[in-house]
Amino acid sequence: MHGMPPSAEEESFRRLGLGLKGRASTAAESEVGASFDARIDDSLDLADHSEALVGFENLASNVYEFRVGISDEELRTFENLAAAWGVQSDRWEYVRQMVHEQRSRLADRRAIVEALIAAIDRIDEINTAVRSCDDRRAALEVLVQPPLEFNEMQAQHVLDLTIARQTKQSRADLAAEAASIAEEIDGLNID
């Protein structure tokens, strides 16, 4: 971009990179042994020196390596830039796969947390139903049927719910986790 105005794609790339700054966890940075923000700066510097494609690939690699959550809009920006610059899908497609994995993990955890909250709220009903069962398999079957109607994954976690996790504080902790998950989901623009 030396001396020439940046193209629309370069501006879009710069906005994407700057928007991602500050999103890596300390744990991820410690595991990788580098600063995510410094890596973004390196990617943007490449674009400033007429190496936008290399910068794009580096940015995609770093988003993946640091496991940074991105929104649908940011994923579309990756897709649009890749298409505009003719970047082969194998050079950045793992970002889409990571987003899918993040969404799946969040949806699963949300379902588990919601089930645990419901189980605490209905603990007497659950205890009565489970006590009438001969074994774990039968107890799981009871938990997935009406009137309880947990899914199989939820039923496993409900059955493993300890007495210590049934306290008011544990329920409050689960509610806080549910709120945190909802906020993270909102940040990713997913259901």
TORKOL-4160 file (C-alpha; in steps of 0.2 Angstrom, whole numbers, padded with zeros to 4 digits, m for minus):
191
<pt num="1" X="0000" Y="0000" Z="0000"/>
<pt num="2" X="0015" Y="0011" Z="0000"/>
<pt num="3" X="0010" Y="0028" Z="m0008"/>
<pt num="4" X="m0006" Y="0021" Z="m0016"/>
<pt num="5" X="m0023" Y="0021" Z="m0007"/>
<pt num="6" X="m0028" Y="0004" Z="0000"/>
<pt num="7" X="m0041" Y="m0006" Z="m0010"/>
<pt num="8" X="m0058" Y="m0010" Z="m0003"/>
<pt num="9" X="m0052" Y="m0027" Z="0001"/>
<pt num="10" X="m0036" Y="m0021" Z="0010"/>
<pt num="11" X="m0047" Y="m0009" Z="0020"/>
<pt num="12" X="m0059" Y="m0023" Z="0024"/>
<pt num="13" X="m0044" Y="m0034" Z="0029"/>
<pt num="14" X="m0038" Y="m0020" Z="0041"/>
<pt num="15" X="m0055" Y="m0018" Z="0049"/>
<pt num="16" X="m0056" Y="m0037" Z="0051"/>
<pt num="17" X="m0039" Y="m0038" Z="0059"/>
<pt num="18" X="m0041" Y="m0023" Z="0071"/>
<pt num="19" X="m0058" Y="m0030" Z="0076"/>
<pt num="20" X="m0050" Y="m0046" Z="0082"/>
<pt num="21" X="m0037" Y="m0038" Z="0093"/>
<pt num="22" X="m0039" Y="m0041" Z="0111"/>
<pt num="23" X="m0049" Y="m0057" Z="0109"/>
<pt num="24" X="m0037" Y="m0071" Z="0113"/>
<pt num="25" X="m0037" Y="m0078" Z="0130"/>
<pt num="26" X="m0022" Y="m0077" Z="0141"/>
<pt num="27" X="m0022" Y="m0096" Z="0142"/>
<pt num="28" X="m0021" Y="m0097" Z="0123"/>
<pt num="29" X="m0007" Y="m0084" Z="0122"/>
<pt num="30" X="0002" Y="m0094" Z="0136"/>
<pt num="31" X="0000" Y="m0110" Z="0127"/>
<pt num="32" X="0005" Y="m0103" Z="0110"/>
<pt num="33" X="0019" Y="m0093" Z="0118"/>
<pt num="34" X="0015" Y="m0077" Z="0109"/>
<pt num="35" X="0004" Y="m0062" Z="0109"/>
<pt num="36" X="m0011" Y="m0063" Z="0097"/>
<pt num="37" X="m0012" Y="m0044" Z="0095"/>
<pt num="38" X="0007" Y="m0044" Z="0090"/>
<pt num="39" X="0003" Y="m0058" Z="0077"/>
<pt num="40" X="m0012" Y="m0047" Z="0070"/>
<pt num="41" X="0000" Y="m0032" Z="0069"/>
<pt num="42" X="0012" Y="m0043" Z="0059"/>
<pt num="43" X="m0002" Y="m0048" Z="0047"/>
<pt num="44" X="m0007" Y="m0030" Z="0045"/>
<pt num="45" X="0011" Y="m0025" Z="0042"/>
<pt num="46" X="0012" Y="m0038" Z="0028"/>
<pt num="47" X="m0003" Y="m0030" Z="0020"/>
<pt num="48" X="0005" Y="m0013" Z="0022"/>
<pt num="49" X="0020" Y="m0020" Z="0012"/>
<pt num="50" X="0010" Y="m0026" Z="m0003"/>
<pt num="51" X="0008" Y="m0044" Z="0004"/>
<pt num="52" X="m0010" Y="m0044" Z="0009"/>
<pt num="53" X="m0013" Y="m0062" Z="0004"/>
<pt num="54" X="0001" Y="m0068" Z="0015"/>
<pt num="55" X="m0006" Y="m0057" Z="0029"/>
<pt num="56" X="m0023" Y="m0064" Z="0026"/>
<pt num="57" X="m0017" Y="m0082" Z="0027"/>
<pt num="58" X="m0007" Y="m0077" Z="0043"/>
<pt num="59" X="m0022" Y="m0069" Z="0051"/>
<pt num="60" X="m0033" Y="m0085" Z="0047"/>
<pt num="61" X="m0019" Y="m0096" Z="0055"/>
<pt num="62" X="m0018" Y="m0085" Z="0070"/>
<pt num="63" X="m0037" Y="m0085" Z="0073"/>
<pt num="64" X="m0036" Y="m0104" Z="0072"/>
<pt num="65" X="m0021" Y="m0106" Z="0083"/>
<pt num="66" X="m0027" Y="m0095" Z="0096"/>
<pt num="67" X="m0045" Y="m0102" Z="0095"/>
<pt num="68" X="m0052" Y="m0084" Z="0094"/>
<pt num="69" X="m0071" Y="m0084" Z="0092"/>
<pt num="70" X="m0077" Y="m0075" Z="0077"/>
<pt num="71" X="m0095" Y="m0069" Z="0072"/>
<pt num="72" X="m0105" Y="m0073" Z="0057"/>
<pt num="73" X="m0100" Y="m0056" Z="0050"/>
<pt num="74" X="m0082" Y="m0059" Z="0052"/>
<pt num="75" X="m0083" Y="m0076" Z="0044"/>
<pt num="76" X="m0092" Y="m0068" Z="0029"/>
<pt num="77" X="m0077" Y="m0056" Z="0028"/>
<pt num="78" X="m0065" Y="m0070" Z="0028"/>
<pt num="79" X="m0075" Y="m0078" Z="0014"/>
<pt num="80" X="m0077" Y="m0062" Z="0004"/>
<pt num="81" X="m0058" Y="m0058" Z="0005"/>
<pt num="82" X="m0054" Y="m0076" Z="0000"/>
<pt num="83" X="m0065" Y="m0075" Z="m0015"/>
<pt num="84" X="m0059" Y="m0058" Z="m0020"/>
<pt num="85" X="m0041" Y="m0062" Z="m0019"/>
<pt num="86" X="m0043" Y="m0080" Z="m0026"/>
<pt num="87" X="m0036" Y="m0088" Z="m0010"/>
<pt num="88" X="m0038" Y="m0107" Z="m0011"/>
<pt num="89" X="m0050" Y="m0114" Z="0002"/>
<pt num="90" X="m0037" Y="m0125" Z="0010"/>
<pt num="91" X="m0027" Y="m0109" Z="0015"/>
<pt num="92" X="m0041" Y="m0103" Z="0027"/>
<pt num="93" X="m0056" Y="m0116" Z="0027"/>
<pt num="94" X="m0050" Y="m0122" Z="0044"/>
<pt num="95" X="m0057" Y="m0106" Z="0051"/>
<pt num="96" X="m0074" Y="m0111" Z="0046"/>
<pt num="97" X="m0072" Y="m0128" Z="0054"/>
<pt num="98" X="m0066" Y="m0120" Z="0070"/>
<pt num="99" X="m0081" Y="m0109" Z="0070"/>
<pt num="100" X="m0092" Y="m0124" Z="0068"/>
<pt num="101" X="m0084" Y="m0133" Z="0082"/>
<pt num="102" X="m0085" Y="m0118" Z="0093"/>
<pt num="103" X="m0104" Y="m0117" Z="0090"/>
<pt num="104" X="m0106" Y="m0135" Z="0093"/>
<pt num="105" X="m0097" Y="m0134" Z="0109"/>
<pt num="106" X="m0107" Y="m0119" Z="0115"/>
<pt num="107" X="m0124" Y="m0127" Z="0110"/>
<pt num="108" X="m0119" Y="m0143" Z="0119"/>
<pt num="109" X="m0114" Y="m0134" Z="0135"/>
<pt num="110" X="m0129" Y="m0123" Z="0135"/>
<pt num="111" X="m0140" Y="m0138" Z="0134"/>
<pt num="112" X="m0131" Y="m0147" Z="0148"/>
<pt num="113" X="m0131" Y="m0131" Z="0159"/>
<pt num="114" X="m0150" Y="m0128" Z="0156"/>
<pt num="115" X="m0153" Y="m0147" Z="0160"/>
<pt num="116" X="m0143" Y="m0145" Z="0176"/>
<pt num="117" X="m0153" Y="m0130" Z="0181"/>
<pt num="118" X="m0170" Y="m0138" Z="0177"/>
<pt num="119" X="m0164" Y="m0154" Z="0187"/>
<pt num="120" X="m0160" Y="m0144" Z="0202"/>
<pt num="121" X="m0177" Y="m0135" Z="0201"/>
<pt num="122" X="m0186" Y="m0152" Z="0199"/>
<pt num="123" X="m0174" Y="m0163" Z="0210"/>
<pt num="124" X="m0188" Y="m0171" Z="0220"/>
<pt num="125" X="m0197" Y="m0177" Z="0205"/>
<pt num="126" X="m0180" Y="m0183" Z="0197"/>
<pt num="127" X="m0175" Y="m0192" Z="0213"/>
<pt num="128" X="m0192" Y="m0201" Z="0214"/>
<pt num="129" X="m0191" Y="m0207" Z="0196"/>
<pt num="130" X="m0173" Y="m0212" Z="0197"/>
<pt num="131" X="m0175" Y="m0222" Z="0213"/>
<pt num="132" X="m0188" Y="m0233" Z="0205"/>
<pt num="133" X="m0176" Y="m0239" Z="0192"/>
<pt num="134" X="m0166" Y="m0255" Z="0193"/>
<pt num="135" X="m0150" Y="m0248" Z="0185"/>
<pt num="136" X="m0141" Y="m0233" Z="0177"/>
<pt num="137" X="m0148" Y="m0238" Z="0160"/>
<pt num="138" X="m0166" Y="m0238" Z="0166"/>
<pt num="139" X="m0163" Y="m0222" Z="0175"/>
<pt num="140" X="m0157" Y="m0214" Z="0159"/>
<pt num="141" X="m0172" Y="m0220" Z="0150"/>
<pt num="142" X="m0184" Y="m0213" Z="0163"/>
<pt num="143" X="m0175" Y="m0196" Z="0161"/>
<pt num="144" X="m0178" Y="m0195" Z="0143"/>
<pt num="145" X="m0196" Y="m0199" Z="0143"/>
<pt num="146" X="m0211" Y="m0188" Z="0148"/>
<pt num="147" X="m0213" Y="m0179" Z="0160"/>
<pt num="148" X="m0194" Y="m0175" Z="0162"/>
<pt num="149" X="m0189" Y="m0176" Z="0143"/>
<pt num="150" X="m0171" Y="m0173" Z="0144"/>
<pt num="151" X="m0161" Y="m0178" Z="0129"/>
<pt num="152" X="m0148" Y="m0192" Z="0131"/>
<pt num="153" X="m0133" Y="m0180" Z="0134"/>
<pt num="154" X="m0143" Y="m0170" Z="0146"/>
<pt num="155" X="m0149" Y="m0186" Z="0155"/>
<pt num="156" X="m0131" Y="m0192" Z="0157"/>
<pt num="157" X="m0126" Y="m0176" Z="0166"/>
<pt num="158" X="m0142" Y="m0175" Z="0176"/>
<pt num="159" X="m0139" Y="m0193" Z="0182"/>
<pt num="160" X="m0121" Y="m0188" Z="0187"/>
<pt num="161" X="m0127" Y="m0173" Z="0197"/>
<pt num="162" X="m0120" Y="m0174" Z="0215"/>
<pt num="163" X="m0129" Y="m0168" Z="0230"/>
<pt num="164" X="m0115" Y="m0154" Z="0232"/>
<pt num="165" X="m0121" Y="m0147" Z="0215"/>
<pt num="166" X="m0139" Y="m0145" Z="0221"/>
<pt num="167" X="m0135" Y="m0130" Z="0233"/>
<pt num="168" X="m0142" Y="m0113" Z="0230"/>
<pt num="169" X="m0124" Y="m0107" Z="0226"/>
<pt num="170" X="m0122" Y="m0121" Z="0213"/>
<pt num="171" X="m0138" Y="m0116" Z="0205"/>
<pt num="172" X="m0133" Y="m0098" Z="0205"/>
<pt num="173" X="m0116" Y="m0103" Z="0197"/>
<pt num="174" X="m0125" Y="m0113" Z="0184"/>
<pt num="175" X="m0136" Y="m0098" Z="0180"/>
<pt num="176" X="m0121" Y="m0086" Z="0179"/>
<pt num="177" X="m0113" Y="m0099" Z="0167"/>
<pt num="178" X="m0129" Y="m0100" Z="0157"/>
<pt num="179" X="m0128" Y="m0081" Z="0155"/>
<pt num="180" X="m0110" Y="m0081" Z="0150"/>
<pt num="181" X="m0114" Y="m0094" Z="0137"/>
<pt num="182" X="m0128" Y="m0084" Z="0130"/>
<pt num="183" X="m0117" Y="m0069" Z="0129"/>
<pt num="184" X="m0104" Y="m0079" Z="0120"/>
<pt num="185" X="m0117" Y="m0085" Z="0108"/>
<pt num="186" X="m0124" Y="m0068" Z="0105"/>
<pt num="187" X="m0106" Y="m0063" Z="0101"/>
<pt num="188" X="m0105" Y="m0076" Z="0088"/>
<pt num="189" X="m0123" Y="m0072" Z="0081"/>
<pt num="190" X="m0129" Y="m0090" Z="0083"/>
<pt num="191" X="m0145" Y="m0097" Z="0090"/>
